[in-house]
Amino acid sequence: MSGSISSEPLSELLQQDRHQDNQLQQKQTQQQEQYHHNLNHSLMAPQPIGSEQKELFSSFCRRSDFYAMQQNFPLGLSFVSAAKGTFLQFLSQEQDSGLQLVHLLLACAEAVAKEDYMLARRYILHLNRVVSALGDSMQRVAACFTEALSARLAATLTTKPSTSSSTTTPPTPFSPFSTNTLEVLKIYQIVYQACPNIKFAHFTANQAIFEAFEAEKRVHVIDLDILQGYQEPAFMQALAARPGGAPFLRITGVGSSIESVRETGRCLAELAHSLHIPFEFHPVGEQLKDLKPHMFNRRVGEVLAVNSVNRLHRVPSNSLGNLLAMIRDQVPNIVTLVEQEASHNGPYFLGRFLEALHYYSAIFDPLDATFPPESAQRAKVEQYIFPPEIRNIVACEGPQRGMKGWRNGGR
């Protein structure tokens, strides 16, 4: 009697446990199927990921801060065979979204390079859903590159990007700016305040010119892109503090707008007067490709320096050699040349895309650290300066691409 009483509840407990185990197993199976369904849908069911794209992704991670992020936040990437191919699966629930965007951008660029335009379009549609021009720095960079890839794809589907220079009408020199030059100068002031690399470039160039002018009485600086003259005040202050007094300083400022160059000269003249520096300013309103030797207005007895910061990469390739030869013929005592460390004019689209993605990711970081996400100043910089540059690198071919960049011996 007692045995039948004790066995009955035990049997019921075993049945309940077995039933709960079956329910849990069914629930896990359903969750797993739903996870794979959502994953394939979110990634637009991409085709097999090639070894070249994997290598590009690894290269990007090795060459930037994303490598450190990868060490701290392992992706848990796994390439799993499926009926329609090999699909990239993100197994970690807390993987970094920036690295996902990098992967998607590189996968899309590889599809474009392989002329798989249907796959590229699917990647672009997905990117347009996940990027944001108001997100963090990587989100904003991804938004710019997504727009550039869309522009390249649209141009490709209508007519292939031009790689021939034999056109009846020469291409218009690349310029990311509108005709409102004063507004552009204000935007550049924001960039100057936010990006330490520009200030460092000015500091090192000023130091080299100052040392070359030591003990000289009459000095002449040709600035090939004077903008608002941000580089000159620190240099002029150093000259004013020189033992024995400041030399006679003449600056030739070059810019595309003669009005803005003259305004810059007026401001520098006021500064020179306050520092008691004998000063003269000579404005030149020309594109660099159109400069002529007589525009520099050289004078006997002057020590000459030629300064160019982040400017020569915008000069058309067929004009750059003549410009450098003309500068050489001026026999300057020193030439200070600062250019971005990037190869934006390589012959291969995929390599050029990777270089640009790495470069502009680094450029956007200080903006993210300096300005809040909703900053109107930041929006101006990210809308009017960088997107046209990125679009020119990604979407244009041949003489239409004005952005070059310099690598190693090019500086």
C-alpha positions in Angstrom: 0.0 0.0 0.0 2.7 2.3 1.0 4.7 1.4 -2.1 1.8 2.2 -4.4 1.3 5.6 -2.7 5.0 6.6 -3.1 5.4 5.4 -6.7 2.4 7.3 -8.0 3.7 10.9 -7.3 7.2 9.8 -8.5 5.7 8.8 -11.9 3.9 12.0 -12.2 7.0 14.0 -11.4 9.0 12.1 -14.1 6.3 12.8 -16.7 6.2 16.5 -15.8 10.0 16.8 -16.1 9.9 15.0 -19.4 7.1 17.3 -20.6 9.0 20.4 -19.5 12.2 19.2 -21.3 10.2 18.7 -24.5 8.7 22.1 -24.3 12.2 23.7 -23.6 13.7 21.9 -26.6 10.9 23.0 -28.9 11.3 26.6 -27.7 15.0 26.5 -28.3 14.5 25.1 -31.8 12.0 27.8 -32.7 14.3 30.5 -31.4 17.2 29.1 -33.4 15.1 29.0 -36.6 13.8 32.5 -36.0 17.4 33.8 -35.4 18.7 32.3 -38.7 15.6 33.7 -40.5 16.1 37.2 -39.1 19.8 37.1 -39.8 19.4 36.1 -43.4 16.7 38.7 -43.9 18.7 41.5 -42.2 21.8 40.8 -44.4 19.7 40.6 -47.5 20.8 37.0 -47.9 24.2 37.8 -49.4 26.1 35.6 -51.7 29.3 33.7 -50.7 31.9 36.0 -49.2 35.1 35.8 -51.1 38.6 35.5 -49.7 39.5 38.9 -51.1 36.8 40.6 -49.1 37.9 38.8 -45.9 41.4 39.9 -46.5 40.3 43.5 -47.0 38.3 43.4 -43.8 41.3 42.0 -41.9 43.5 44.6 -43.5 41.3 47.5 -42.4 41.2 46.2 -38.9 45.0 45.9 -38.7 45.5 49.4 -40.1 43.2 51.4 -37.8 41.8 51.7 -34.3 39.3 49.0 -35.2 42.1 46.5 -34.6 42.1 47.5 -30.9 38.3 47.3 -30.8 38.5 43.8 -32.3 40.9 42.7 -29.6 38.6 44.0 -26.9 35.3 43.0 -28.4 35.8 39.7 -30.3 33.4 39.4 -33.2 32.8 35.7 -33.0 32.6 35.6 -36.8 31.7 32.3 -38.3 31.3 31.4 -42.0 28.5 28.8 -42.1 27.6 26.8 -45.1 24.0 27.2 -46.2 21.9 26.1 -49.2 22.4 29.4 -51.1 26.0 29.9 -50.1 28.1 31.0 -47.2 26.6 33.6 -45.0 28.4 35.8 -42.5 26.9 35.2 -39.1 27.5 37.5 -36.1 27.3 35.1 -33.2 28.0 37.6 -30.4 25.0 39.6 -29.2 27.2 42.5 -28.2 29.5 42.8 -31.3 30.5 46.3 -32.3 28.2 47.9 -34.8 31.1 49.9 -36.4 32.9 46.8 -37.5 29.6 45.4 -39.0 29.4 48.6 -41.0 33.0 48.2 -42.2 32.3 44.7 -43.3 29.1 45.6 -45.2 30.9 48.5 -46.9 33.8 46.3 -48.0 31.4 43.6 -49.1 29.5 46.1 -51.2 32.7 47.6 -52.7 33.9 44.1 -53.6 30.6 43.4 -55.4 31.0 46.7 -57.3 34.6 45.8 -58.2 33.4 42.4 -59.5 30.6 44.0 -61.5 28.0 42.1 -59.5 25.6 45.0 -59.5 22.6 43.2 -58.2 24.4 42.1 -55.1 25.9 45.5 -54.7 22.4 47.0 -54.9 21.2 44.7 -52.2 24.0 45.7 -49.9 23.3 49.4 -50.6 19.6 48.9 -49.7 20.6 47.3 -46.4 23.2 49.9 -45.7 20.7 52.7 -46.2 18.5 51.1 -43.5 21.3 50.8 -40.9 23.5 53.9 -41.4 22.7 57.3 -40.0 24.1 60.8 -40.8 23.3 61.7 -37.2 24.9 58.7 -35.4 28.4 58.2 -34.1 31.5 58.9 -36.2 31.5 55.4 -37.9 27.8 55.7 -38.7 28.4 59.1 -40.4 31.4 57.8 -42.4 29.3 54.8 -43.5 26.5 57.1 -44.6 29.0 59.1 -46.8 30.4 56.0 -48.4 27.0 54.5 -48.9 25.9 57.6 -50.8 29.2 57.4 -52.8 28.7 53.8 -53.7 25.1 54.5 -54.7 26.4 57.3 -57.0 28.9 55.0 -58.6 26.4 52.2 -59.1 23.9 54.7 -60.7 26.6 56.0 -63.0 27.7 52.4 -63.9 24.2 51.2 -64.8 23.7 54.2 -67.2 27.3 54.4 -68.6 30.5 52.9 -67.3 32.8 55.3 -65.3 35.0 57.1 -67.8 38.6 55.9 -67.8 39.7 57.7 -70.9 41.1 61.2 -71.1 40.2 61.6 -74.8 37.1 63.7 -74.4 36.2 66.7 -76.5 35.5 68.9 -73.4 38.1 68.8 -70.6 36.7 67.8 -67.2 35.9 70.5 -64.8 38.5 70.5 -62.0 37.2 68.8 -58.8 35.9 71.2 -56.1 33.8 70.1 -53.2 32.6 73.6 -52.5 29.8 75.9 -53.6 30.2 79.3 -55.0 29.7 80.9 -51.5 33.3 81.2 -50.7 32.9 83.1 -47.4 30.6 80.3 -46.1 33.3 77.8 -47.1 35.9 79.7 -45.2 33.7 79.6 -42.1 33.3 75.8 -42.5 37.1 75.5 -42.8 37.5 77.4 -39.5 35.4 74.7 -37.9 37.6 72.0 -39.3 40.7 73.8 -38.2 39.4 74.1 -34.6 38.4 70.4 -34.4 41.2 68.6 -36.3 44.6 68.5 -34.5 46.3 67.2 -37.6 45.9 70.5 -39.4 47.2 72.5 -36.5 50.2 70.1 -36.2 50.9 70.5 -40.0 50.9 74.3 -39.6 53.2 74.1 -36.6 55.8 72.0 -38.2 55.8 74.0 -41.5 56.1 77.3 -39.5 59.0 75.9 -37.6 60.9 74.8 -40.7 60.3 78.2 -42.4 61.3 80.1 -39.3 64.6 78.2 -39.1 65.3 78.8 -42.8 64.7 82.6 -42.3 67.1 82.9 -39.4 69.0 86.2 -39.4 67.5 87.1 -42.8 66.4 90.8 -43.3 63.9 90.4 -46.2 61.7 87.3 -46.4 58.9 86.2 -48.8 56.4 83.4 -48.2 54.3 82.1 -51.0 51.3 80.3 -49.5 49.6 78.2 -52.2 46.3 78.0 -50.3 46.1 80.8 -47.8 42.3 80.4 -47.0 41.8 82.6 -43.9 45.4 82.7 -43.0 45.3 80.4 -40.0 48.9 79.4 -40.4 50.4 82.9 -40.5 49.6 84.5 -37.1 51.8 82.0 -35.1 54.6 82.4 -37.6 54.4 86.2 -37.5 54.5 86.2 -33.7 57.6 84.1 -33.8 59.3 86.6 -36.2 58.3 89.5 -34.0 60.0 87.8 -31.0 63.2 87.1 -32.9 66.3 88.6 -31.3 67.4 91.7 -33.3 63.8 92.4 -34.4 61.5 91.2 -37.1 62.5 91.1 -40.8 60.6 92.7 -43.6 57.9 90.1 -44.4 56.0 89.8 -47.7 53.4 87.1 -48.1 51.9 86.1 -51.5 48.6 84.5 -50.8 47.0 82.2 -53.4 43.3 81.3 -53.5 40.5 80.7 -55.9 38.6 83.8 -54.8 40.4 87.1 -55.0 37.9 88.8 -52.6 38.6 86.3 -49.8 42.3 86.4 -50.4 42.3 90.2 -50.1 40.2 90.0 -46.9 42.8 87.6 -45.4 45.6 90.0 -46.4 43.8 92.9 -44.7 43.5 90.9 -41.4 47.2 89.9 -41.6 48.2 93.5 -42.2 46.4 94.6 -39.1 48.2 91.8 -37.1 51.6 92.8 -38.6 51.0 96.4 -37.5 50.2 95.4 -34.0 53.4 93.3 -33.9 55.5 96.0 -35.4 56.5 93.9 -38.4 57.3 95.6 -41.7 54.7 93.8 -43.9 53.4 93.6 -47.4 50.7 91.3 -48.8 50.3 90.3 -52.4 46.9 88.6 -53.3 46.6 86.1 -56.2 43.2 84.9 -57.1 43.9 81.9 -59.4 43.6 78.1 -59.4 47.0 76.5 -58.9 46.9 75.0 -62.4 46.6 78.5 -63.8 49.5 80.1 -61.9 52.2 81.9 -63.9 55.7 82.8 -62.7 55.1 86.6 -62.9 52.2 86.3 -60.5 54.7 85.7 -57.6 56.2 89.1 -58.1 59.7 88.0 -57.0 62.2 90.7 -55.9 65.9 90.7 -55.6 67.4 90.2 -52.2 64.4 88.3 -50.8 64.7 84.8 -49.2 61.9 82.7 -50.5 59.7 80.0 -48.9 56.9 78.2 -50.7 54.3 76.6 -48.4 51.5 74.2 -49.3 49.3 72.4 -46.8 46.8 69.8 -48.0 46.4 71.5 -51.4 48.4 69.7 -54.1 46.2 66.6 -54.1 43.4 68.7 -55.7 45.6 69.8 -58.6 44.8 67.9 -61.9 47.5 65.3 -62.6 48.3 66.8 -66.0 49.0 70.2 -64.3 50.9 69.1 -61.2 54.2 68.5 -63.0 54.2 72.0 -64.5 53.3 73.6 -61.1 56.1 71.8 -59.3 58.6 72.8 -62.1 57.6 76.4 -61.8 58.1 76.3 -58.1 61.5 74.8 -58.5 62.4 77.5 -61.0 61.7 80.2 -58.4 64.8 78.7 -56.5 63.2 78.8 -53.0 65.3 78.4 -49.9 62.7 76.0 -48.5 59.5 74.3 -49.7 57.1 73.0 -47.0 54.7 70.4 -48.4 52.1 68.7 -46.2 49.7 66.1 -47.8 47.4 63.4 -46.6 49.0 60.0 -46.2 46.6 58.1 -48.5 46.5 56.7 -52.0 43.2 58.1 -53.3 44.2 57.9 -57.0 45.2 54.2 -57.3 44.2 52.4 -60.4 42.2 49.7 -58.6 38.8 50.6 -57.2 38.9 48.2 -54.2 42.3 49.4 -52.9 41.3 53.0 -53.4 38.1 52.4 -51.5 39.9 50.8 -48.6 42.4 53.6 -48.4 39.6 56.3 -48.4 37.6 54.4 -45.7 40.6 54.2 -43.4 41.5 57.8 -44.0 38.1 59.4 -43.5 37.3 57.2 -40.5 40.3 58.8 -38.8 39.2 62.3 -39.9 35.7 61.9 -38.5 36.9 60.8 -35.0 38.0 64.3 -33.8 34.7 65.8 -35.0 32.9 63.2 -32.9 35.0 64.1 -29.9 34.7 67.8 -30.3 31.0 68.4 -31.3 27.8 66.9 -30.0 25.8 64.8 -32.4 23.2 67.5 -33.1 25.8 70.3 -33.7 24.9 72.5 -36.6 28.6 73.3 -37.1 29.5 69.6 -37.4 26.7 69.1 -39.8 28.1 71.8 -42.1 31.5 70.2 -42.2 30.2 66.7 -42.8 27.8 67.8 -45.5 29.8 70.3 -47.5 33.5 69.2 -47.3 33.9 65.4 -46.8 31.0 63.8 -48.8 31.9 65.5 -52.1 35.5 64.3 -51.6 34.4 60.8 -50.8 32.1 60.7 -53.8 34.9 61.9 -56.1 37.2 59.1 -54.9 34.6 56.3 -55.0 32.3 57.3 -57.9 34.7 58.9 -60.4 37.3 57.4 -62.7 40.0 58.8 -64.9 40.4 62.6 -65.3 37.1 63.1 -63.5 38.6 62.1 -60.2 40.4 65.1 -58.8 41.3 63.7 -55.3 44.7 62.0 -55.3 46.4 61.8 -52.0 50.1 61.1 -51.6 52.0 58.0 -50.5 55.5 57.7 -49.1 57.8 59.6 -51.5 55.0 61.9 -52.7 55.3 64.3 -49.8 
